[in-house]
Amino acid sequence: MVLSNEARGMVERCIDSMLLTIPPLVQYFRRDSNQKDLQYKEPNDVVFGYIWGAVSAAILPMLLPFSFQENTPVEETFEEVRRMLEVRSAEIRDNIANTA
């Protein structure tokens, strides 16, 4: 485990907060006009990718100082965040699928 418990908690809280953004994102990306204009086929996949990218973009800059202090390669920090997202992927997809 590369990340400290504090850093892992930050990642989990970030994922939890991004789960709250799913309903408006689903509404936006399921609109036919947006789908046509932005040229994508699966709105749920776009929302899933958006959540994944948003968590990565939000959390990695916060974790980099921890990586440097602990002399941990950035790649290892990214890999741990990725693994944490993978563990929560089913929950993220279920939230997306269950949004009306």
C-alpha distance (Angstrom), angle and dihedral (degrees) to the residues before:
residue distance angle dihedral
M1 . . .
V2 3.79 . .
L3 3.80 99.1 .
S4 3.76 124.1 71.3
N5 3.78 119.3 -121.3
E6 3.80 88.0 -104.1
A7 3.80 92.2 54.1
R8 3.81 92.0 44.9
G9 3.80 88.1 52.3
M10 3.80 89.6 52.8
V11 3.80 90.1 53.4
E12 3.82 92.5 48.3
R13 3.82 91.9 48.5
C14 3.80 90.3 49.0
I15 3.80 91.0 52.2
D16 3.81 90.4 46.8
S17 3.81 91.5 52.0
M18 3.81 91.9 47.9
L19 3.81 89.8 53.5
L20 3.81 86.4 65.1
T21 3.81 90.4 60.5
I22 3.80 93.9 57.5
P23 3.85 99.0 91.6
P24 3.83 96.3 56.2
L25 3.79 91.6 41.1
V26 3.79 91.7 51.1
Q27 3.81 91.1 49.1
Y28 3.79 91.1 50.2
F29 3.79 98.3 45.7
R30 3.81 94.9 42.4
R31 3.81 92.1 59.9
D32 3.78 108.9 111.2
S33 3.81 92.3 -139.0
N34 3.81 92.2 54.7
Q35 3.78 91.4 45.4
K36 3.78 90.4 52.0
D37 3.81 95.3 44.0
L38 3.81 95.0 45.1
Q39 3.81 93.5 38.4
Y40 3.79 104.4 -133.7
K41 3.79 129.8 138.1
E42 3.80 107.2 -153.7
P43 3.82 115.6 45.9
N44 3.80 92.6 -171.9
D45 3.80 91.0 55.9
V46 3.79 90.4 50.5
V47 3.82 90.7 52.4
F48 3.80 90.8 47.1
G49 3.80 91.0 51.5
Y50 3.77 91.0 45.3
I51 3.82 91.5 53.9
W52 3.82 91.9 46.2
G53 3.81 91.8 49.2
A54 3.79 94.4 43.4
V55 3.80 92.6 52.6
S56 3.80 91.5 47.2
A57 3.80 93.1 46.6
A58 3.80 93.2 46.7
I59 3.78 100.1 42.7
L60 3.80 105.9 36.2
P61 3.84 96.0 64.8
M62 3.81 88.7 51.0
L63 3.81 91.9 50.3
L64 3.78 98.4 46.6
P65 3.82 93.6 81.4
F66 3.82 88.3 54.2
S67 3.80 89.4 50.7
F68 3.78 92.5 51.9
Q69 3.82 92.8 46.6
E70 3.80 91.1 50.5
N71 3.84 93.3 40.9
T72 3.80 88.6 -122.1
P73 3.80 118.0 154.6
V74 3.79 112.2 -111.0
E75 3.80 89.0 -126.7
E76 3.80 90.8 61.8
T77 3.79 91.4 50.4
F78 3.80 90.4 50.3
E79 3.80 91.2 47.8
E80 3.79 92.0 53.7
V81 3.81 92.0 49.3
R82 3.81 88.7 48.3
R83 3.81 91.0 51.4
M84 3.80 90.7 49.7
L85 3.81 89.8 51.6
E86 3.79 90.6 48.7
V87 3.80 90.5 53.6
R88 3.81 89.7 52.9
S89 3.84 95.1 40.4
A90 3.82 94.8 98.8
E91 3.80 90.1 51.9
I92 3.81 91.3 48.9
R93 3.82 92.0 48.8
D94 3.83 91.8 46.6
N95 3.80 90.4 52.0
I96 3.79 90.4 50.6
A97 3.81 94.1 46.4
N98 3.81 92.6 47.3
T99 3.80 94.4 51.7
A100 3.78 109.9 105.2
